Amino acid sequence: MTAPVDRIEGIQKRIASVVGKALMEEVEGLCVPEPRVVVRRMDEEIMQACHILCRAYDALQQAKFSGHQEVRARVSLETAAKRLQTVMRKHGRFP
């Protein structure tokens, strides 16, 4: 006859599998799903135009600092600003 100490490995494996499953179920229940962000097409277009404008402004500041192609950067900034104005008017967010 085997002593209970000799059967510990089998018991340990069975307990580990049951406890592991229960623990994973509990962890999944505690995880809060991230809220879904609904981005409408108009907001996406406006933000894209804003990012383009920001990059153009940054390019102008870099050109001022380095002294190269400042005219081109100014024209690019003006074009980006007009694009943002057009997008804002398109979606009724600009008078």
Secondary structure, 3 states (H helix, E strand, C coil): CCCCCCCHHHHHHHHHHHHHHHHHHHHHHHCCCCCCCCCCHHHHHHHHHHHHHHHHHHHHHHHHHHCCCHHHHHHHHHHHHHHHHHHHHHCCCCC
